[in-house]
């Protein structure tokens, strides 16, 4: 028996994912399941409970064990793929202590990123000490929600980055290019334009590296953001998005078609029947 708690995936027995604990009747089905489909927005305890009894799609272990931008850095290190130089601070107090001890940051301009957030939120371009102070002051508003933040040098990359979307064994790519000279972030929600097949050779290189990360970390549903340095065109991994926009891959209908096809392939490899 195959269970699907994800309405987008129509296969086997469809169930409603509860907001908290599974009710007894669902627990009985989970214990008999041969495979389970969960939405990426499920809670960690729901994922780990289901995984005790059956293989689960998608694999969310990495997203739960290594969350946030700092967690992404660990995954990149594990897979030995390149990413920008990064300093990690466990909060503003940690930042102040390290600066007082003489720890050097990178030359300006810098990029300051809160460990959480997506869509370019809580990401600040810092050109001098005044802007650094302003960025740290903004982050102080979010300390109770999670104090950790990172600092990276700003790297020239022609204001374009590549997104590689992984759905099962399918790898889709598109570029996000910022047209606004006043905006340094390449998020579609911040005005970036989606362009397909801009640099095929770089896309092929990025997909090869993403496959390496996915193999090492067991990721089968995510979107990777990668920049290429302006001069050398050297790839640098920026972050992993376990929830991502669908516009660049053709919208929800296209995503649903690919997802259902890949889930069926995954199930066929498990050698179970619906």
Residue pairs with C-beta under 8 A, 6 or more apart in sequence:
1 12
1 13
1 29
1 32
1 33
1 34
2 11
2 12
2 13
2 33
2 34
2 35
2 36
2 37
2 267
2 272
2 274
3 12
3 13
3 15
3 29
3 30
3 33
3 35
3 36
3 37
3 54
4 10
4 11
4 12
4 13
4 14
4 15
4 36
4 37
5 15
5 16
5 17
5 36
5 37
5 38
5 39
5 42
6 17
6 37
6 38
6 39
7 14
7 39
8 39
8 255
8 256
8 259
8 260
9 37
9 259
9 260
9 263
10 260
11 37
11 260
11 263
11 264
11 267
11 274
12 35
12 37
12 274
13 29
15 26
15 29
17 38
17 39
17 42
17 46
18 26
20 43
22 30
22 46
22 49
30 36
30 49
30 50
30 53
30 54
31 53
33 50
33 53
33 54
34 54
34 270
34 272
34 273
35 54
35 55
35 56
35 57
35 266
35 267
35 270
35 272
36 50
36 53
36 54
36 55
36 56
36 57
37 56
37 57
37 263
38 46
38 47
38 50
38 56
38 57
38 58
38 60
40 58
40 60
40 63
40 221
40 242
40 243
41 243
42 60
44 60
44 64
47 56
47 60
47 61
47 64
48 64
50 56
51 61
55 270
57 168
57 220
57 221
57 263
57 266
58 220
58 221
59 218
59 219
59 220
59 221
60 242
61 218
62 75
62 217
62 218
62 219
63 222
63 240
63 242
65 71
66 72
66 74
66 75
68 115
68 116
68 146
68 148
69 113
69 114
69 115
69 116
69 150
69 239
70 88
70 115
70 148
70 150
72 237
72 239
72 240
73 83
73 86
73 88
73 150
75 213
75 216
75 217
75 240
76 82
76 83
76 213
76 237
78 216
78 217
79 212
79 213
79 215
79 216
79 217
80 212
81 209
81 212
81 213
81 235
81 237
82 234
82 235
82 236
82 237
83 236
83 237
83 238
84 152
84 153
84 155
84 236
84 238
85 106
85 152
85 153
86 150
86 151
86 152
87 103
87 105
87 106
87 150
87 151
87 152
88 148
88 150
89 95
89 98
89 148
89 149
89 150
89 151
90 147
90 148
91 143
91 147
91 148
91 149
92 136
92 139
92 140
92 143
92 147
94 147
95 136
95 149
99 105
105 151
106 151
106 152
106 153
107 153
108 126
108 127
108 128
109 125
109 126
109 127
109 153
109 154
110 125
110 126
110 132
110 151
110 152
110 153
110 154
111 123
111 124
111 125
111 126
111 151
111 152
111 153
111 154
112 123
112 124
112 126
112 132
112 135
112 136
112 139
112 149
112 150
112 151
113 122
113 123
113 124
113 149
113 150
113 151
113 152
114 122
114 123
114 139
114 142
114 146
114 148
114 149
115 146
115 148
115 149
115 150
116 122
116 142
116 145
116 146
117 123
118 241
118 243
119 187
119 189
119 190
120 185
120 186
120 187
120 189
120 190
122 138
122 139
122 142
123 185
124 131
124 134
124 135
124 138
125 131
125 154
125 184
126 132
126 135
139 149
154 184
155 227
155 229
155 230
155 236
156 229
156 230
156 231
157 227
157 228
157 229
157 230
158 177
158 228
158 230
159 177
159 178
159 184
159 186
160 175
160 176
160 177
160 178
160 186
160 195
160 198
160 227
160 228
161 175
161 176
161 186
161 225
161 226
161 227
161 228
161 238
162 173
162 174
162 175
162 176
162 202
162 203
162 206
162 225
162 226
162 227
162 228
163 173
163 174
163 175
163 176
163 223
163 224
163 225
163 226
163 244
163 248
164 171
164 172
164 173
164 203
164 206
164 207
164 210
164 223
164 224
164 226
165 171
165 172
165 173
165 222
165 223
165 224
165 244
165 248
165 249
166 210
166 214
166 219
166 220
166 221
166 222
166 223
166 224
167 220
167 221
167 255
167 258
167 259
167 262
168 220
168 221
168 258
168 259
168 261
168 262
168 263
168 265
168 266
169 220
169 262
169 265
170 258
170 261
170 262
171 207
171 210
171 211
172 248
172 249
172 258
173 196
173 203
173 206
173 207
174 194
174 195
174 196
174 248
174 249
175 194
175 195
175 196
175 198
175 199
176 186
176 187
176 188
176 192
176 193
176 194
176 195
176 248
177 186
177 192
177 193
177 195
177 198
178 184
178 185
178 186
178 190
178 191
178 192
178 193
179 191
179 192
179 193
180 190
180 191
183 190
183 191
185 192
186 192
186 227
188 194
188 245
188 247
188 248
189 245
194 247
194 248
196 248
197 203
199 228
199 233
202 228
202 233
202 235
205 235
206 224
206 226
206 235
209 226
209 235
209 237
210 224
210 226
213 219
213 224
213 237
214 220
214 222
219 240
220 262
220 266
221 242
221 259
222 240
222 241
222 242
222 244
223 240
223 241
223 244
224 237
224 239
224 240
224 241
225 237
225 238
225 239
225 240
225 241
226 235
226 236
226 237
226 238
227 235
227 236
227 238
228 234
228 235
228 236
229 236
246 252
246 254
246 255
249 255
249 258
267 274
